[in-house]
Amino acid sequence: MKVICDRGALLNAVNLVSGVVAARTPRPQLQCVRLTAKKSGKVSELVMAATDAEVSLRLQTAQVDVSEPGECLIPAHDLRGIVSAEEGEPTLTIETQDDACKITGQDARFTVFGYPASEFPPIPDFEKVVSGKDGSMAAKAVITLPAGTLQAMIARTLFATARENSRYAINGVLLKREGKKLEMVATDGRRLALCRQNVPAEKDAQPISCIVPSKALGLLQKLIDDPDGQIQIAITDNQILFNVLASEGGASRAVLASNLVEGTFPPYDEVIPKDQDKKVVFDRDVLSSAVRRAALLTNEESRGVKMKFTGADKQVVVSSRAPEKGDATIDVPLASYEGTDIEIGFNPTFISDALKVIVDPQVILELKAPNRPGLVKSGSDFMYVVMPVNLQ
């Protein structure tokens, strides 16, 4: 194999693929990247692939000139380090001899020892899974939607997933499709984010529901650099595959595959409050600033900010207090307020996280009582349930 690569494009691809490799494993091949150089006529292509046995990524880059097609399997850490260090080089040449990979710049030559490419574990092929030609799995459902739409849905839910929780089902995001309605839901037990979008209805499509690991969705966010492109999603019994298509020509840029999270997602419909009798409309940026400033004077014991809503003044007073630090009080005007006055406490991080992902400048907050959850709404496609905290 011999290929001349644009260093910048190579570094971007290596950084993305390195996010998949296993951090610790008794199988060194899972800490490697497989490079496959292809040439068809005048068209050259370098395909990178990596897997940790649960998540796999195949990524194509065309900013290469392939002299000799071939493939190699080399440690991701070494490849990434070398390509990063050669920052003054416009191009790098990669060639292989047996299991050794040589990387050459203008004034530097590196030899990295790898493994036979045949030792790389097989990873799913999107087209075979969709067509049923993959003998080990077949797609139960295929969904196609704009890349920008899916990227926004991930951003509005992924932040609310649990971290290192023994309840594995909430360590991912629920993906649910029924007819034209696509939903993504995430919760960590103290808050819940739900995003909805309409997608083209597939003929004879059956309702489908699965839990996608947070790691896979985080990687997918990084892969989407063209919101005008398309994403094809294929769901099997125990895996989900994302085919990232370019906007021009619709060619596949990357395929990300992941095992699904086992378990049952909590009945989220029961968590969403439906009897709120207080409705607040506020400016997203103004409240976000107030909450962020009030959070400066909180501590681990008093990890909360108090919000005092008054209808007569059409304002909310955001306050915080930490005995060893001091206190803060910020007055925030409201666009409108319906209902009786109320004081309620929230974790400021939980409020700020939601306001960061809301696009609309005006946001609705619905409340019931100091010990009942708040409901944040933005348009008809996003809602966020957040539990209150006791500040007494």
FENKA-V164780 format. One line per field, one symbol per residue. ss: DSSP state (~ for helix, > for strand, _ for the rest). phi: phi as a letter, one per 30 degrees, with the letter a starting at -180 (. if undefined). burial: # if it has 24 or more other ideal C-beta (glycine too) atoms within 12 Angstrom, else .. Layout:
ss->???
phi->???
burial->???
This chain:
ss->_>>>>>~~~~~~~~~~~~_________~~~~>>>>>>>>>__>>>>>>>>>___>>>>>>>__>>>>>_>>>>>>~~~~~~~~~~_____>>>>>>>__>>>>>____>>>>>_>_~~~______~~~~~~_________>>>>>>~~~~~~~~~__~~~_______~~~_>>>>>>>__>>>>>>>___>>>>>>>>_________>>>>>>~~~~~~~~~~______>>>>>>___>>>>>>>______>>>>>>>>>_______~~~_______>>>>>>~~~~~~~~~~~~~~_______>>>>>>____>>>>>>>>___>>>>>>>>__>>>___>>>>>_~~~~~~~~~~____>>>>>>______>>>>>___>>>>>______
phi->.bbccddddddedddddddceddbadcdddcccccbcbbbicccacccbaacicbbbcbcbcdbbddbdlaabbedddddddddddddcdbbccbbbhcccccbcdbbbbbcdbbeedddddbdcedddddidddcabddabbbadddddddddddbedcddchcddedcdbcdcbbbicccbbbbacjcabcbbbbcbedddhdcebbaccdeedddddedddcbdddbbcccccdbbbbccccddciiddcabcbbddddkcdeddeddddbbdcbbccbdedddeddddddddcbbddcdabcbccbddchabccbbabedckbbbbcbdcdabbjddacbcbddddddedddcddddcbcbcbbaeccdcbcbbiccbbbcbddcdcd
burial->#######.##############......#########......#########.#########.###..########.###.##..#..#.######..#.#####....#.#.##.#..##.####..##......#.#########.##############......#########...#################.#..#.....#################....########..########.....##########...#..#..###..#.#######.###.######.##...#.######.....#######......#.#.#.#..#....#################....#####..#..######..#########.#.
